[in-house]
């Protein structure tokens, strides 16, 4: 029998990161379940609570078998189930859909950094579960008429080739400004949608935190999201293209925190990471240079905001240190 391969540093890192994400997600799902009164939505939350609990247990089992310390992650201490609803029910589903979207991206990245068969299988299973969560959430939102879809477009009747670098400059071969293509619209639309949800989410967090410094940070994030929405919406409207118009929902008037400051800061950190990645990809796949001119400064501002959040978490003692590599200098000096 072949000896079981030990975890690589990359695999340990992906398990550690996934544990943080899943324990946070579970706390949020538990809260949404506790304050929701719609039977269909409550069943949805209950189903995913059970799935998340099993996923977390699988990660713990792997780490224990390797003799690794189980991370702290997020526990019942980070959740106040007695808090009244902070978000309207439809918006809670919007948050779930966005977190599922982030999760799908992270699982794909982690799968690409896995080598051991059981770790590869784990992330394959997590991907499938998260995809189901996204699909069910999307269907619920469509049923409620609460999900704006990207604009429709006439189907292409022929294949056209780019014959001039003018296309990359944002112009047609005749020198006039060309209309956005469908690839460019898809990235603009997705960024506007995610920032619309992020703006309302962070507004709710700003309402309930009691820490003035964290409240200021959340308020700054709200303004940054509004700025991004305005700039990217203008790009669509300049070409007479519909922007996301469905009402995504909003926070209630509650000022009682359902989550710890630690959890809320970590959640916004995930949103920042997602925003950086999606906007960077959008810049790469956009063939109109004026879009890059718009995207790149926004990426810088999102990055700076994310760094500020990381510094704030460290300052408040909320940052759990990832597993470190061996310090060979210290080992040598002790010998």
N, C-alpha and C positions, 0 to 999 in steps of 0.2 A: 504493500500500500504506500502510495506516495505521501510524503509528509506535507501537511497543509502549509501553503505559502503564508508568510507573515504579511501583515498590512504594510503597504508602502506609505511614505509620508503624505503623498497626494491623496491616497484613499482615506487615511485617518483624517486629513483636513476636510475632505468632502463629507464624511460622516459627521464630523463635528459641526460643520456649517449647516448641514441638513437638520441636525438635532435642534439647533437654535431656531431655524425657520419653522419646523413642524411643531415644536412646543408653543411658539408664539401663535401660530395659526390655530392650534387646538384651543388656546385660551379665548381667542376671538370668536371661534365657532361656538364654544360653550356659552359665551355671553349672548350672541345673536339668538341662540336657541332658547335661552332663558327668558328673553324679553319679547319673543315673537309669539303671536297668537294665531297666525294663519296655519291651519293644519298641514297643508301641502309643504309650506316652507319649513315648518317645524320638523317634519319628517325628513326633509332634505338635510337640515343641519344635524339631526340625530344620526343619520346614516354616515355623514362625513366625520362626525365625532368619533364613531366607532372605528372607522378606517384610519383616522389619524392616530388614535391610541394604539392600534396594531402596528402601524408603521414605526412609531416611536419605540415600541417594545422590541421590534426587530433590530433597530439600531443599537439599543441597550444590550441586547443579547450578543451581538457581534463584538461590541466593545468589551463586555465582561469576559468573553471567551479569549480575548487578546490581552487581558489584564490591564486594560486602559480605564482610567477614571471616567465615570459618567459625567458629562458636562452638567452645569446647573440649568442652563436653558431658562425656560419660563414655567413657573409653577402656579399653583392656586393662589400663592401670595401676590401674584401679578394681576389678579382678577377680582373684581368686586361684583358679584352676581346680584347684589342688592341694589345696585345703581339703576335708576330708571333708564329707558331707552335714550341713547345719545344720538342715534340716527334713525331716520324714518325707515320702515321695513324694506322698501324698494332699494334704498341706498345701501343698506347692509348687503343686499345681493350684489350690488355693483362693486362693493369692496371685495366680496368673495370672488367675484369673477376676475378682478384685477390681481388679487393675490394668487389665484390659480394660474393666471397668465405668467406671472413672475416665477412661480414654482416650476412650470413646464420648461422655461428657459434655463433655470438653475439645474434641473435634473439632466437636461441634455449636456450641459457643461460638465457636470459631475460624472456622467456616464463616460464621457470622452477622456476622463482622467483615471478611469478604473481599469485594473488589470486582472484582479482575482475574479474567478467565475461567480462566486456568490455575491460579490459587490456589484458586478455588472448586472446580475439578475435582480438585485435589490433596486437599483436605479431604473431598470426597465419596468419593474412593478410599480414603483412610485410614479413614473411617467404616465402609465396607463390610468392609475387611480386619479391623478391630478387632471388628466385629460377628461375623464368622466365628470369630475367636479366642475370643470369649466363648461362642458357641454350641457349638463343639467342646469347650471346657473344661467347660461345663455338662453336656454329654452324658457325658463321661468320668467326672465326679464322680457322676452319677446311676447310671451302670453299676456303680460301686464302692459304691453305697449310702452315699456320704459327703456328700450334700447334703440338708439339711433343707428341706422345702417349707413355705410359709405354710399356715395351717390352712384347711380347706375350709369352705364356708358354703352354706346352702340358697339356691337360686336365687330371686330376687324374683318374686312372682306378680302384683304390681301396682306402680304408681308412687305413692309417697307424697310429699306436700309438707310442708315445714317450716311449721307454722302458729303457732309461738310462739318468742320469743327465748329461752325456756327451753332450747331445743335447743342454743343456743350456749353456754349456761351449764353444759351437761353434764347437763341434767335432761330428763325426759320431760314431756309436758303435764300429767301427774298429780303432778309435783313430785319424783318419785323419780329417782335417778341413772340416766341412759340408758346403754345398752351402747355400746361403741365401734362406729363404722361401718367398713366395709371399707377406705375410703380411709385412715382413721386407723391401722388395723391394719397396712396395707401399709407405711406410713412407719416405724412403730414396729419392725416386723419387720426391715425392711431395715437400720435403724440398729443393732439388736442383732446382726444377722449380721455387718455390716462391723466392728463393734467387737470381736466375738469373734475375727475373723481378725486385726484390728489388734493385739489384746492378745498373741496368740501370736507374731506377727511381731516386735513390738518386744521381746518377751521374748528371742527368739533374738538380736536385735541387741545387747541388753544383755549377753548371755553372752559375746560375742566381741570387743566393743570393748575396747581397752586404755586408753582415755582416761577417767579417773575422772569428769570433768565431763560427758562425753557419756553415760557409763554411768548417772550420776544422772538425766540428762534422759530417757533411755529408760525407766528404772525409774518415773519420775513419770508417763510416758505410759501405762505398763502399768496403774498404779493408777487413772488417769483413765478408761481403757477399762472397767475392772472396775466403776467407779462408774456409768458410763453404762449398762452392761448391767444392773446391779442395779435402777436407777431405772426404766428403760423396761420391763424384764421384769415389774416389779410392776404396771405399768399393764395389761398383758395378763392377768396372773394374777388381778387384782382382778375381771376380767370372765370368769374361767374360760376364757381363751383360751390355747391352746398357744403356748409360746415355742420358738424354735429349739432342737432337742434333739440333732441329729446331731453326732457328734464331729467337729470341724473339723480335728483333728490338732494337733501341737505340735512344738516344736523338739526336736532330739536333744540329747545331752549334750556335743556338740562345743563347744570354746572357741576354735576357730581361725576367724578371720574370712574369709569368702569374698569380702566386699566391703569397699571403703574406707569410712572413717567419713564421708567426703563423700557417697558414694552412699547410705549408710544414712540419713543425716540428710535428704537430699533426698527419699528415698522416704517417710519419715514426714511430711515437709512436704506431699507430695501427698495423703497420707491425711488430714491435718488439713484441707486445703482442701476435699477431698471431704466430710468430716464437717460442715464449716461449711455448705457449700451444701445438702447433703441435709437437715440438721436445720432450716435456715432455710425450705426449701420445705415440710418437714413441718409447721412451725409455721403457715405460711400456709394450708395446705390442711386443717388440723385445725379442726374446728368445735366442739370441746369446750375451753373455756377452761382447764380444769385441765391440759390437755396443753401449752398455751403456757406455763403457769406452770412446768412441768417442763422443756420444751425450752429456753427462753430463758436460764436460768442455765447450762445445759450448753453452749450456743453460746458464751457469754462465756468459759467455762473452756477450751473448745477453741481459741478465738481467742487467749487469753492464752498457752496452751501453744505454739501455732503461732508467735507472736511471739518467745517464748523460743527456739524452735528457729532462727528466722531470725537472731536476735542471736548465737546460738552459732555458726552457720555463718559469719557475717561475722567474728566474733572469731577463728575458726580459719583464716580465709583460704580458705574453701571456696566462697564466693559469687561466681559469675561475673556481672559487671555487664551488665545488658541494654543494647542499643544506646540511646544517649541522643539527645535532640533538640539542635539547635544552640543554643549559648549566645550569644544576640545581643549581650548586654552586653559579653562578652569580644571578640567580633568587632569591635564598634564601637570599643572602647578600643584595639585593635591597629591600627586604620586611621589 
